[in-house]
């Protein structure tokens, strides 16, 4: 569980880092590259947050919301292209 908390904090920090870097960038191609990195960091944050909720709480509502978070995070990471 501590590992998931570290992954959540790290992915959120990377998301903020890349968003700041995106705003400061001037070149269009570099902005697209940095934007893709920030979307992946956001996807990792949502994905790990959903997994973490499975360990913290038990209940039908928690499982449904965690599944939604995991699917949305996976889509941001590019794992579920067909959904």
C-alpha positions as CSV (number, residue, x, y, z in Angstrom):
1,X,0.0,0.0,0.0
2,X,2.9,2.3,0.7
3,X,4.2,1.6,-2.8
4,X,0.9,2.7,-4.3
5,X,1.0,5.9,-2.3
6,X,4.5,6.6,-3.7
7,X,3.3,5.9,-7.3
8,X,0.3,8.1,-6.8
9,X,2.4,11.0,-5.5
10,X,5.1,10.5,-8.1
11,X,2.7,10.4,-11.0
12,X,0.9,13.5,-9.7
13,X,4.2,15.3,-9.3
14,X,5.2,14.4,-12.9
15,X,1.8,15.6,-14.1
16,X,2.3,19.0,-12.5
17,X,6.0,19.1,-13.7
18,X,5.0,18.4,-17.4
19,X,2.1,20.9,-17.3
20,X,4.4,23.7,-16.1
21,X,6.9,22.7,-18.7
22,X,4.1,22.7,-21.4
23,X,3.2,26.3,-20.5
24,X,6.8,27.4,-20.7
25,X,7.5,25.8,-24.0
26,X,7.4,27.8,-27.2
27,X,7.8,25.2,-29.9
28,X,4.7,23.5,-31.2
29,X,6.2,20.0,-31.6
30,X,7.8,20.1,-28.2
31,X,4.4,21.2,-26.7
32,X,2.7,18.2,-28.2
33,X,5.4,15.9,-26.9
34,X,5.2,17.3,-23.4
35,X,1.4,17.2,-23.5
36,X,1.5,13.5,-24.3
37,X,3.8,13.0,-21.3
38,X,1.5,14.9,-19.0
39,X,-1.5,12.9,-20.2
40,X,0.4,9.7,-19.5
41,X,1.3,10.9,-16.0
42,X,-2.4,11.9,-15.4
43,X,-3.4,8.4,-16.6
44,X,-1.0,6.8,-14.2
45,X,-2.3,8.9,-11.4
46,X,-5.9,7.9,-12.0
47,X,-5.0,4.2,-12.6
48,X,-3.0,3.9,-9.3
49,X,-5.6,5.8,-7.4
50,X,-8.3,3.3,-8.6
51,X,-6.1,0.4,-7.5
52,X,-5.4,2.0,-4.2
53,X,-9.1,2.4,-3.5
54,X,-9.6,-1.4,-3.9
55,X,-7.2,-2.0,-1.1
56,X,-8.5,0.7,1.2
57,X,-12.3,0.1,1.1
58,X,-14.5,-2.8,0.3
59,X,-18.0,-2.5,-1.1
60,X,-19.9,-2.7,-4.4
61,X,-19.8,1.1,-4.9
62,X,-16.0,1.1,-4.3
63,X,-15.5,-1.7,-6.8
64,X,-17.5,0.1,-9.5
65,X,-15.8,3.4,-9.0
66,X,-12.4,1.8,-8.9
67,X,-13.1,-0.1,-12.1
68,X,-14.1,3.2,-13.8
69,X,-10.9,4.9,-12.6
70,X,-8.7,2.0,-13.8
71,X,-10.4,2.0,-17.2
72,X,-10.1,5.8,-17.6
73,X,-6.5,5.7,-16.4
74,X,-5.7,2.9,-18.8
75,X,-7.2,4.9,-21.6
76,X,-5.0,7.9,-20.8
77,X,-2.0,5.5,-20.8
78,X,-3.1,4.1,-24.1
79,X,-3.8,0.5,-22.9
80,X,-7.4,0.4,-23.9
81,X,-7.5,1.9,-27.4
82,X,-10.7,0.1,-28.4
83,X,-12.9,1.3,-25.6
